[in-house]
Amino acid sequence: MSTPNGATPFISKCDAGTVSQAAQVLLAGHLVAFPTETVYGLGADAQNVQAVARIYSTKGRPADHPLIVHIPSIDLMGQWAQDIPAYAITLARDFWPGPMTLVLKRSELAEDFITGGQETVGLRVPAQPIALALLNEFVKAGGKGIAAPSANRFGAVSPTSAQAVSEEIGEYLADGDLILDGGQCLVGVESTIIDCTGDAPMILRLGAVTAEMIQESTGLEALYKNPSSIKASGTLDSHYQPKAKVLLDVIAVAGDGLIAPDQIPTPDGVIRLASPFTIEQYARDLYAALRLADEKGLEIVVVLQPGGDGLAAAIRDRLQRAAHVEQ
């Protein structure tokens, strides 16, 4: 698998030339996997229906699941959305660039192939230097936004490193596609998704921007709701799942993998996968630890969930979906 100039799609060093090349690759209709502060995204020109269709086929993603459009600044909100409430502008000013996606009433620019046929569009400005540089180069070259879900097969564990992207979807990429290596993602769980189509913000997916932060920013109480009228990424009951079976808050036995806070000892014969000592490290290491379980061929991963609100609640949300068994 190689690009037209003979290089592999895995790029180990991202300099200004590489980022500029990646913007041109996107405008030419190819895919570019790139780092954000949350997880790696699989990007395409958000105005190119054929390129966006390749995101869906590469991921094995249902066509009615909307994509998040990444933009370089708040200034482009008005191109993709309309009737934007004042509290959404406040949130954007306070938390962009950052791990927050705003769901807004779509403009004509946001077509059905991006929104999954919904009348809303998700927008985000990521807080990662390579991602922002790519977005700025893309817009400077004539683009308006990059559609980018997480760079994994649908329902699987999101990648937080370029190597994980390569292992997860490398076989599905084509000549001309690129993977930009920006190192390990700093947050490690996906962005908070906030529905901004009503009188007050509603959280559709938990993340690093918490309900308390939203209320402090806007003066409005942000309630969490399981999406029904609006579909959003990563909100199915079963999601973020490794091949191994995930069990929550049980005692690990010999042969199991274990993810638990560092003060929890490892039982005899249990394979320790992660020992986070802060909530932030727990989020940052979680997906890599679940992937490590599959690399080791483990059948069961026991995870001791963190307590508390905020980011800890987002971690529990991901773990409960990872452990979900379809009835």
Secondary structure, 3 states (H helix, E strand, C coil): CCCCCCCCCEECCCCHHHHHHHHHHHHCCCCEEECCCCCCEEEEECCCHHHHHHHHHHHCCCCCCCCEEECCCHHHHHHHECCCCHHHHHHHHHHCCCCEEEEEEECCCCCHHHHCCCCEEEEECCCCHHHHHHHHHHHHCCCCCEECCECCCCCECCCCCHHHHHHHHHHHCCCCCEEECCCCCCCCCCCEEEECCCCCCEEEECCCCCHHHHHHHHCCCCEECCCCCCCCCCCCCCCCECCCEEEECCCCCCCCEEECCCCCCCCCCCEEEECCCCHHHHHHHHHHHHHHHHHCCCCEEEECCCCCCCHHHHHHHHHHHHCCCCC
